[in-house]
Amino acid sequence: MNQALNPYLPLSTYIPDGEPHVFGDRIYIFGSHDKEGGDMFCMLDYEVWSAPINDLTDWACHGISYRSSQDPTRDDRHMYMYAPDVVQGNDGKFYLYYALAGKAFTGLIHVAVSGKPEGPYEYHGELHTPEGLPFERNVTFDPGVINDNGTIRLYYGWALAAPPMEHISGVKRMMMKPLMRIVEKKMFDKTTAQIKREKEGLQGAFTVTVADDMLTVISEPKKVVPGQFDATGTDFEGHAFFEASSIRKLGDTYYFIYSSEVNHELCYATSKYPDRDFKYGGVIVSNGDIGYQGRKAADRLAETGNNHGSIECINGQWYIFYHRQTHKTSFSRQGCAEKIIINPDGRIEQVEMTSCGLNQGPLRTEGSYPTPIACNLTNGRMPHSDPRDKDLDIPYITNQGEERFIAGIKDGTLIAYKYFAFKGQTKLTLRYRAEGTGSFEVFAGESRVGQMELASCGSWRDVTITFEHTGVKALILKYRGAGVAQLLSFQF
């Protein structure tokens, strides 16, 4: 029997910003498409993957669903298609909403259409007002869409992620307002008149209603979640909106999922109304496990970076879909997922990252696994991703041709796989290569079960230990020594 691993798609596939939707008897992932080892976000054309709702191990690629070259407005400043969402219209067709960006961050929201969720999609048009003018209110970015019993609701927006506001005095905040207007004009190609027009401010998360043609915006924008500069004194303070609008409706309650100002976590807010009165709910997941069981940012369990995703109920179980960073950058991101519980009162508790998110239980201590399924990878001082600095001295997931592995393993590196079902005597083999000597201490949960000595070698080599352990525990490897190692796979 196959197992579901994190990342849930092949390691050669980089589909971040995942919007999961169940259509019929399949779960579909609509996301942007990063290039392996790329030097910009979202460099590749959209690709749709899906799986049967009763077998989340069986993911299939439907090929290229939509190409940026199909958009007639694409130019040298707006080259790449960023985070999309898909909704089924009242005519039964499927509509793909997206924004173009690249050298400029000023694109409008565009729409493509298909008769099938997996595509292929054809260009449909750009959002516009009833008068036929381009819809350019606020910051038209990261669209999230829902068909709310026949009403098409679009959520969108963006906000600057600055240093936490508690570190900025009231006087300095007042001084920042004219500076903010200058920044907004430059970043978003807005005129002073356009900025002044927005009574609720340019930044934040907004919603509008769209006509059945899926292109005409027929309502005024309403702010649903504030950006950081508007969140002071609200329940969103410290977790204000940054980007990644996503919307779900559970019963009579709207759940707005978004990436917060700290840029590594997915949060949620709830309301009984689609366009007002949203209250902050909490963090669902952090791609460094920051906040989980009180973990501080300095103790993050992986390199953190931007995050984007949403929740979906698949065959009776709720999940949160999110993404992680690889290649010491935010330009090669991979989708992951974890089970969540929605409590009777509607609350969602933060969940931890695992290596078996979509699996129907812990992983088996049988067979071979690629090492990049590690859910924790840290040297104890992991950074928040800076795409401009690829010379960071940290352990990281990378590739060399078709081989994908963990590199940069030095003294103090911890690599964890959560969780495995140990059933007594266990034989574990690591495939590694190393410069200099070192060793891995092996733990099953908190129990140290052995040590594996590594020799200096320029090609992949195996090292094996046997130990006794029973129970569902994390497999943890801690590296010690003056050498530098790489890990390709491990086998039970």
Secondary structure, DSSP 8 states (H G I E B T S, - for coil): -----SSSS-TT----S-EEEEETTEEEEE-----TT-SSTT-S-EEEEEEETT-TT--EEEEEEE-GGG-TT--SSS-EE---EEEE-TTS-EEEEEEEESS-S---EEEEEESSTT---EEEEE-B-TTS-B---S---S-EEEEETTEEEEEEEE----S-GGGS-HHHHHHHHHHHHHHHHHHHT--HHHHHH-TT-SSEEEEEEE-TTSSBB-S--EEEE-BGGG-TTSTTTTS-EEEEEEEEEETTEEEEEEEETTSSEEEEEEESSSSS--EEEEEEEETT-TTGGG--GGG-SS-B-----EEEEETTEEEEEEEEEETTEEEEEEEEEEEE-B-TTS-B------S-TTSSSSEES-SEEEGGG-SEEE-S---B--TT-TT--S-EEEEETTEEEEEEE-TT-EEEEEEEEEEEEEEEEEEEEEES-EEEEEEETTEEEEEEEE--EEEEEEEEEEEEEEEEEEEEEEEESSSEEEEEEEE-
